Amino acid sequence: MAIGLMSGHAAFAAPFTVTTAEGVATNPTVSTFTGTVSAAPGTVGTNPDHDTSATISSWYAATQGSPITISFSSAQDYFGLLWGSPDGINTVTFYNGTTPIAAYTGWKLSAPGNGAQPEGLLPNGLTAGQYGGGYVTFTATSSADDFTKVVLSEPGSTNFESTNYKSIAAAPEPATWSMLMLGVGAIGFTMRRRKSLAAA
């Protein structure tokens, strides 16, 4: 399912295509993660993702006043995470350096479900006390929206549990490739010319 931008936050554009897969623990087509996580994973007694197909005992948890920052050494255009029991104000914010690009909340996973849990990843209905979750992916729609940092935060009194992060580095722009080829060509020309002069 595709997701829209969160409401009630700074006025960002909607630069990402967001998809969710209920009850899925990871994205099988993406296996890389190059980021540095600011927190150590903890353990939980149950699977916040409500995924009965896999047992996951190690989660990162952002709490009020203690966000999780995921930093990348180069620009990325894809980020995925297993988002456990999404609460309405769990927030994922993307940055390019220190500039915020976009922010999304649990409420925007889908229509609200029972009580405080949006249950957006499990829209077919759960009984009280069951909490939805699944794999969520964010893909930049243009190179102007590539990011170098993701912050997972929980401004309220609940937790934001997540794990199984994936990322894909942004491909260089065509202009960047052109400049690189020109530079390599210039170096090659200079080396060839030096050889010719040395042989003369």
DRENLUMMAR-978673 format. One record per residue (C-alpha): residue in one letter; x, z, y. Coordinates in nm, 2 decimals, decimal comma, always signed. Example, Ala and Ser with C-alpha at 12.3 -4.5 7.8 and 13.67 -1.06 7.14 Angstrom:
2
[atom 'A' [+1,23 +0,78 -0,45]],
[atom 'S' [+1,37 +0,71 -0,11]],
//
This chain:
200
[atom 'M' [+0,00 +0,00 +0,00]],
[atom 'A' [+0,13 -0,07 +0,35]],
[atom 'I' [+0,15 +0,21 +0,61]],
[atom 'G' [+0,11 +0,21 +0,98]],
[atom 'L' [+0,30 +0,40 +1,25]],
[atom 'M' [+0,22 +0,77 +1,29]],
[atom 'S' [+0,00 +0,88 +1,58]],
[atom 'G' [+0,06 +1,17 +1,82]],
[atom 'H' [+0,44 +1,10 +1,85]],
[atom 'A' [+0,66 +0,92 +2,09]],
[atom 'A' [+0,55 +0,57 +2,17]],
[atom 'F' [+0,77 +0,37 +1,92]],
[atom 'A' [+0,69 +0,02 +1,81]],
[atom 'A' [+0,62 -0,03 +1,44]],
[atom 'P' [+0,94 -0,19 +1,32]],
[atom 'F' [+0,93 -0,11 +0,95]],
[atom 'T' [+0,73 -0,24 +0,66]],
[atom 'V' [+0,64 +0,07 +0,46]],
[atom 'T' [+0,52 +0,07 +0,10]],
[atom 'T' [+0,43 +0,35 -0,14]],
[atom 'A' [+0,40 +0,37 -0,52]],
[atom 'E' [+0,21 +0,67 -0,65]],
[atom 'G' [+0,36 +0,87 -0,93]],
[atom 'V' [+0,68 +0,67 -0,93]],
[atom 'A' [+1,01 +0,86 -0,91]],
[atom 'T' [+1,24 +0,59 -0,79]],
[atom 'N' [+1,27 +0,23 -0,69]],
[atom 'P' [+1,40 +0,05 -0,99]],
[atom 'T' [+1,53 -0,25 -0,79]],
[atom 'V' [+1,75 -0,04 -0,56]],
[atom 'S' [+2,02 +0,17 -0,71]],
[atom 'T' [+2,26 +0,24 -0,41]],
[atom 'F' [+2,28 +0,52 -0,16]],
[atom 'T' [+2,56 +0,54 +0,09]],
[atom 'G' [+2,44 +0,82 +0,32]],
[atom 'T' [+2,57 +1,17 +0,37]],
[atom 'V' [+2,30 +1,44 +0,34]],
[atom 'S' [+2,32 +1,75 +0,57]],
[atom 'A' [+2,18 +1,99 +0,31]],
[atom 'A' [+2,23 +2,09 -0,05]],
[atom 'P' [+1,95 +2,03 -0,29]],
[atom 'G' [+1,74 +2,33 -0,42]],
[atom 'T' [+1,52 +2,37 -0,72]],
[atom 'V' [+1,15 +2,40 -0,75]],
[atom 'G' [+0,93 +2,54 -1,02]],
[atom 'T' [+0,70 +2,23 -1,05]],
[atom 'N' [+0,72 +1,86 -0,97]],
[atom 'P' [+0,60 +1,82 -0,61]],
[atom 'D' [+0,56 +1,45 -0,68]],
[atom 'H' [+0,29 +1,52 -0,94]],
[atom 'D' [+0,47 +1,27 -1,16]],
[atom 'T' [+0,42 +1,35 -1,53]],
[atom 'S' [+0,65 +1,08 -1,65]],
[atom 'A' [+0,97 +1,25 -1,53]],
[atom 'T' [+1,10 +1,60 -1,48]],
[atom 'I' [+1,28 +1,64 -1,15]],
[atom 'S' [+1,44 +1,98 -1,09]],
[atom 'S' [+1,65 +1,92 -0,78]],
[atom 'W' [+1,49 +1,86 -0,44]],
[atom 'Y' [+1,60 +1,86 -0,08]],
[atom 'A' [+1,36 +2,07 +0,13]],
[atom 'A' [+1,33 +2,04 +0,51]],
[atom 'T' [+1,16 +2,35 +0,66]],
[atom 'Q' [+1,05 +2,45 +1,01]],
[atom 'G' [+1,37 +2,45 +1,23]],
[atom 'S' [+1,58 +2,32 +0,94]],
[atom 'P' [+1,56 +1,94 +0,93]],
[atom 'I' [+1,76 +1,73 +0,68]],
[atom 'T' [+1,98 +1,46 +0,84]],
[atom 'I' [+2,09 +1,16 +0,64]],
[atom 'S' [+2,38 +0,98 +0,82]],
[atom 'F' [+2,52 +0,64 +0,74]],
[atom 'S' [+2,86 +0,50 +0,83]],
[atom 'S' [+2,72 +0,15 +0,89]],
[atom 'A' [+2,38 +0,01 +0,99]],
[atom 'Q' [+2,11 +0,01 +0,72]],
[atom 'D' [+1,79 -0,19 +0,69]],
[atom 'Y' [+1,63 -0,02 +0,39]],
[atom 'F' [+1,56 +0,35 +0,31]],
[atom 'G' [+1,36 +0,48 +0,02]],
[atom 'L' [+1,28 +0,84 -0,10]],
[atom 'L' [+1,07 +1,02 -0,35]],
[atom 'W' [+0,83 +1,21 -0,12]],
[atom 'G' [+0,69 +1,51 -0,29]],
[atom 'S' [+0,35 +1,66 -0,20]],
[atom 'P' [+0,34 +1,50 +0,14]],
[atom 'D' [+0,20 +1,73 +0,41]],
[atom 'G' [+0,04 +1,58 +0,72]],
[atom 'I' [+0,31 +1,66 +0,96]],
[atom 'N' [+0,61 +1,59 +0,73]],
[atom 'T' [+0,80 +1,35 +0,96]],
[atom 'V' [+1,06 +1,08 +0,88]],
[atom 'T' [+1,24 +0,96 +1,20]],
[atom 'F' [+1,48 +0,67 +1,22]],
[atom 'Y' [+1,77 +0,65 +1,47]],
[atom 'N' [+2,02 +0,39 +1,58]],
[atom 'G' [+2,30 +0,63 +1,69]],
[atom 'T' [+2,11 +0,88 +1,90]],
[atom 'T' [+1,83 +0,65 +1,99]],
[atom 'P' [+1,50 +0,70 +1,80]],
[atom 'I' [+1,35 +0,38 +1,66]],
[atom 'A' [+1,04 +0,49 +1,48]],
[atom 'A' [+0,87 +0,80 +1,32]],
[atom 'Y' [+0,62 +0,83 +1,04]],
[atom 'T' [+0,42 +1,13 +0,91]],
[atom 'G' [+0,25 +1,22 +0,58]],
[atom 'W' [-0,08 +1,16 +0,74]],
[atom 'K' [+0,00 +0,79 +0,77]],
[atom 'L' [+0,05 +0,76 +0,39]],
[atom 'S' [-0,32 +0,69 +0,36]],
[atom 'A' [-0,66 +0,85 +0,44]],
[atom 'P' [-0,66 +1,23 +0,43]],
[atom 'G' [-0,74 +1,39 +0,10]],
[atom 'N' [-0,83 +1,75 +0,01]],
[atom 'G' [-0,74 +2,00 +0,28]],
[atom 'A' [-0,40 +1,99 +0,44]],
[atom 'Q' [-0,25 +1,74 +0,19]],
[atom 'P' [-0,32 +1,38 +0,28]],
[atom 'E' [-0,29 +1,28 -0,09]],
[atom 'G' [-0,22 +0,93 +0,04]],
[atom 'L' [+0,00 +0,84 -0,26]],
[atom 'L' [-0,27 +0,93 -0,51]],
[atom 'P' [-0,59 +0,79 -0,34]],
[atom 'N' [-0,80 +0,80 -0,66]],
[atom 'G' [-0,87 +1,17 -0,62]],
[atom 'L' [-0,71 +1,49 -0,74]],
[atom 'T' [-0,87 +1,83 -0,80]],
[atom 'A' [-0,78 +2,12 -0,56]],
[atom 'G' [-0,43 +2,25 -0,62]],
[atom 'Q' [-0,29 +1,91 -0,73]],
[atom 'Y' [-0,06 +1,75 -0,48]],
[atom 'G' [+0,02 +1,39 -0,46]],
[atom 'G' [+0,35 +1,22 -0,41]],
[atom 'G' [+0,54 +0,91 -0,49]],
[atom 'Y' [+0,82 +0,67 -0,39]],
[atom 'V' [+0,81 +0,55 -0,03]],
[atom 'T' [+1,02 +0,27 +0,11]],
[atom 'F' [+1,09 +0,17 +0,47]],
[atom 'T' [+1,23 -0,18 +0,54]],
[atom 'A' [+1,34 -0,29 +0,89]],
[atom 'T' [+1,15 -0,60 +1,00]],
[atom 'S' [+1,44 -0,72 +1,22]],
[atom 'S' [+1,80 -0,65 +1,28]],
[atom 'A' [+1,71 -0,49 +1,61]],
[atom 'D' [+1,56 -0,21 +1,41]],
[atom 'D' [+1,85 -0,14 +1,18]],
[atom 'F' [+1,93 +0,23 +1,17]],
[atom 'T' [+2,23 +0,47 +1,12]],
[atom 'K' [+2,05 +0,80 +1,07]],
[atom 'V' [+1,73 +0,93 +0,91]],
[atom 'V' [+1,59 +1,28 +0,99]],
[atom 'L' [+1,34 +1,45 +0,76]],
[atom 'S' [+1,16 +1,73 +0,95]],
[atom 'E' [+0,87 +1,97 +0,91]],
[atom 'P' [+0,75 +2,11 +1,24]],
[atom 'G' [+0,49 +2,34 +1,07]],
[atom 'S' [+0,51 +2,62 +0,82]],
[atom 'T' [+0,51 +2,40 +0,50]],
[atom 'N' [+0,80 +2,22 +0,33]],
[atom 'F' [+0,90 +1,85 +0,32]],
[atom 'E' [+1,04 +1,80 -0,03]],
[atom 'S' [+1,23 +1,48 -0,11]],
[atom 'T' [+1,49 +1,34 -0,34]],
[atom 'N' [+1,61 +1,01 -0,50]],
[atom 'Y' [+1,73 +0,86 -0,18]],
[atom 'K' [+1,82 +0,48 -0,17]],
[atom 'S' [+1,96 +0,27 +0,10]],
[atom 'I' [+2,07 -0,09 +0,16]],
[atom 'A' [+2,33 -0,19 +0,43]],
[atom 'A' [+2,21 -0,44 +0,69]],
[atom 'A' [+2,34 -0,79 +0,65]],
[atom 'P' [+2,56 -0,91 +0,94]],
[atom 'E' [+2,39 -1,13 +1,19]],
[atom 'P' [+2,47 -1,51 +1,18]],
[atom 'A' [+2,65 -1,47 +1,51]],
[atom 'T' [+2,87 -1,20 +1,35]],
[atom 'W' [+2,96 -1,42 +1,06]],
[atom 'S' [+3,04 -1,71 +1,30]],
[atom 'M' [+3,28 -1,48 +1,49]],
[atom 'L' [+3,44 -1,36 +1,17]],
[atom 'M' [+3,50 -1,71 +1,05]],
[atom 'L' [+3,65 -1,81 +1,38]],
[atom 'G' [+3,88 -1,51 +1,37]],
[atom 'V' [+3,99 -1,59 +1,01]],
[atom 'G' [+4,04 -1,95 +1,10]],
[atom 'A' [+4,25 -1,86 +1,41]],
[atom 'I' [+4,47 -1,63 +1,19]],
[atom 'G' [+4,51 -1,90 +0,93]],
[atom 'F' [+4,60 -2,16 +1,20]],
[atom 'T' [+4,86 -1,92 +1,36]],
[atom 'M' [+5,02 -1,84 +1,02]],
[atom 'R' [+5,04 -2,21 +0,93]],
[atom 'R' [+5,19 -2,30 +1,27]],
[atom 'R' [+5,46 -2,02 +1,23]],
[atom 'K' [+5,55 -2,16 +0,89]],
[atom 'S' [+5,58 -2,51 +1,04]],
[atom 'L' [+5,80 -2,39 +1,32]],
[atom 'A' [+6,02 -2,18 +1,08]],
[atom 'A' [+6,07 -2,49 +0,86]],
[atom 'A' [+6,17 -2,71 +1,15]],
//
